[in-house]
């Protein structure tokens, strides 16, 4: 969260103080702090106050109890037997809770979708359908129309317990495929900054909306400072960075010749930032649905 504007960092810290993480979750369960990170990243992307395309988004937590209720859905059970025990069911029940509980003042549907995509990725389940399918799933849950939109799947579960969540899980089984961990990600500005830090580059968010890069080098007893700037448009540091701008910044910092390729400098990207950039269109449209 290092490159967040100060007003969003303060709001994130405030929400963290009002909430609690659940101890001893199962592997790949999403915790409260994960959801808050997803939410604040979305706020940075879609409501960045320095963006020319900034939206009006009311950022804040409406009810911590409702957020905790959604998180707790993942581990419902008795005597070490969980109600939801497959990856798709775990993802489906948390997703359902985030959509329906409205824990945040704004952006609940977006947060639910981003968290769903992130949790599927943790289970190494990657989408094999177009993004609009996930967008429609969010809308159907919000509008209580899952039994009608996914009638074929719903019929299999309508006589049992929690039929809507079971239906969502079944839909996810058909929409995802297991993938190994070697797939590439599209780098974001945040990943670029994080990678440059290991080479002594300071990346600072300026009040004029620019991201300022500075590198101090010493040679033969002389010290000098190298600098570059980048204008942050819509999406803030969650937006991907293009190869021409990458080269320009690296050349200004006298780092370009040190790397065989652009990918060589990128390590350790937070998947949430990459996902919000990749699914920008459906996430953006959910504001009006």
N, C-alpha and C positions, 0 to 999 in steps of 0.2 A: 504493500500500500504506500510505498515511499513517494511515488510521483503524483499523488493526489493533490489537487488544489486544497488549500488550507481549510476552506469552509466545509469541504466534504470529509476531510480527515477529522475535523472536530465532531461532525455528525456521526461518523463511524465510531469514534471513541465514546460518544454519548450513548449510542445504542449498545455498545459492548458492555458499558457499565450497568445498563438496565436488564441485561440478559445473562444467561448462564449456559455453559457448555454441558452436555450430558456426558458423564464419565463412563468409561468402559463400553463404548459402542462397538458393534461388530465392524470388521474390516469393510471398507467402502461405504459404510453409513455416513451420511452427511450430518455434520454437527451445526449448532446454532451459528458459530463464528463463520462457517463456510457459507451459509445462506446470507449472512450480513455482508461478507466480502462480495458475493455475487450481486447483491442489491446495490452496494455502493459503486461497484464497477459499472453497472448499468447507468447509475446516476451520472457518473463521470462521462460516459459515452454519449448519452442522450440529452443531458441537461447541463453540459459544460457551459458555464457562464461566459466563457471567452469564445465560444463557437458561433460562427455566423448562422448556423442552422440549429441553434440551441432550442430545446423545447421548454415548455413550462411544466416542470415536474416538482410536485410537492414531496420533498425528501424527508423521511422520518419514520419512526416506528409508531404504529397506532396502538398495538397491544402486545406486550412481550409474552403474555400467557398464551395467546393464539399462535405465536411463532413456536413456542415450546411444545404446544399441542401437536403441531404439524411434525416437528422433529421426532417426538416420542412415538408417532405412528409406526416408525420403522421397526421398533423393538417390542411391539405388543405381543404378549404371550404369557404362558403359564408353565411353571415347572420345566424350564429350559426348552420348551417347545414354542417356536415362534409362529405367529399367525401368518406372517409373510416370510417365506424362506427361500424364494428364488430371486435372482438379481432383478428380473423384470417386475416382480411383485413389490420388492423393496422400493424400487424406483417409482412405481406407480402410486403407492400409498403416500409417499412423501409429496410427490407431484400433486396429487389430489388435495392433500391438506394445504399446501401452499396456495393453490388456486382458490380454494373455497374459504379458507380462514381469514383472508384479507388482513394479515398482520401489519402491513405497511400502509402508510397514507396514500401511496400511489405506486404503480409499477408491480403489483402482485403477480399478474399473469406473465409479465416478462421475466420476473425473478423465478417463477415456477418453471418456465421453459428452460432458462439458462441452467438452473440447478439440475433439471432432468437430463439435459445433454451432458453435463459435467459428470453426473453420477453414472450414467451409461458408459461414459468413457473410462471411469475408474474400474468398471467391470469389464473393460475392453470390448464393449458392445457398441459398434459404430453404425450410424444410420446408413441404410442402403436405399432410402427413398428420398424424394425431394423435400426441401425444408418446409414447404407449405403444408405438408401432411401434419407435421408437428404443430404448426400454427393452428390448423383446424382442430387438432386434438385439444389444445388449450381452450379454444372458444367453446367447444362442445361440453367440456367439463364446467366451464363458467356458466353456461346457459342450461345446464342439466339436460343436455340432449344426447348424451352418450348412448342410451338405449336405442335411440332412433338412428343416429348417424352410423353406429357400429352394430346394427341390429343382428347380423349374423353371429358375431362374437358374443354379444350380450345374451343371446338365447341359450348359450352353453352354461351360463352362470346365474341366470335370473332366479332360479329356484333356491340358490344357496346364499351364503352369507357374503355381504359386501360385494355384490355383483358388479357394481361400476368399477371398483378398483381391479377386480379380477379381469374385467373386460379390457381395461387399459393395459394391464400386464400382457394379455393375450395379443393385443394390437402391437405392443412393443416387440414381442417375440417375432412377429412377421416383418417388422420394419428394421430390424438390426441384425448384424452379423458379427461373429467373433473375429477379432483382428489382433495380430501380434503387435508388440510395442515398438516396432521399427518405423512406423509411418511418420512422415514429416509434418510439421506444423507451419502455418504461415506466420512469420514473425511480426510482432507489433513493436511500436515505438518503445513501449516499456521494456520488452525483451532486449532491444537494442541498447537502451540505457544500462540495463543490468549487466549486459556483456561488456560494455565499455568500462565499467567501474573497475574491473580487474586489471585494466591498463592505465589506471590512475586518472580517469576522466571523471570530472564532476558534472552531473546533469541536474540542473536546477530549473524549477518552474518559475517563470517571471510573471509579474502582475500584468504585463502587457499582452499576455497570451503566448509568449514565446517560450520555447525550451532552450536553455542556454547550456552549451557544452564547453568545458574548459579543461585543458590538459597542461600541466606544468612539467617541463623537461629540463634536465641539467646535463650539460656536456662540456668537458674541459673546464670545469669550474664556473661556467656561465649558466644562469637560469633564465628561462624565458617561458612565456605563457602563450598557448595556442587556443583559439576560440572558434566556435561555430554556433549558429542559431537556426532554429527551426520553428516555423509558425504552426501552432496547434489549431487545426480546424475542427470540424465536428468529430466527436469521438474521443478527443483528448489523447492520452497516451495509450488508450486501448486500440487505436486505429493502426492498421498495418503501414509500414514504411516502404516506399518504392526504392528500387535499385539505384536510380540516378541521385536521389537525395542522400542515400546511404553513402554512395561514393563521394559526393561533395563534402559531407561531414568528415568522413575518414581522411580525405585529402587535406582538409583544413587542419585536422589534428595530427597530420603526418603519421597516420596509421595504415593507410590504404595498402602500401606495399608489403605490409607485414602478414597479409592474409592471402592464401591461395584462392579463397572463394568467400562469398558473403556468409554462407552457412557456418564457416569455421569460427565466426565470432559469436554465434548464437548458442547459448547454453542455458538450460534451466528455466525456460519460459513457463509462466503460470498458465495452465490450460484455460482458466476462466477468461483471461484476456483474449486469448486466441479464439475462443468460441464466440464471444460477443461480437468480435469483428467479422467472423465467418458467417454468422447468422444475423447480421445487421438488418436485413430486409424484413424477415418475419418478426423479429423482436421489435422493430420499429412500428410495424403495422398493428401490433397488439395494443398500442396506446389507444387506438380508436375503436376497439372491439370489446 
